[in-house]
């Protein structure tokens, strides 16, 4: 079953359709989580990042658009990290080994976590990759389903607006 879902998700998202951000209700708090890092070097709680703008990215090694999104998100994170921005990536592979192999090929500087599907269910994922922009108060700002490199200017603009609103 997972193979069939993987196939169709990859097919649809690899056709080049980029999903526009879906605005979330600004009063909805992002579901909390406490997850281990993929590399077993500790754990992370979403609440650890309160006061920062968070781009919460759900990804998997089999997700074709993720091969493009992770490096571009890494660049954005490194550019804006000192201004109060962080990317948190949650991997949804069946095993940590699959995620680690992917990250050896495409390394990132931001925290990469491993989910047993409970967090993905709490966020009601609709496709891969899916990301949520969370404001400094822990509220959902927007949701991004799918990814195309041309999405990055809009994502960057959203992040900058949220960072500016906190000053």
Helices and strands as residue ranges (DSSP letters): H 2-14, E 22-23, E 34-37, E 43-45, G 46-49, E 53-59, H 66-80, G 81-83, E 85-91, H 96-105, E 112-114, H 118-122, E 130-134, E 140-145, G 149-151, H 152-165
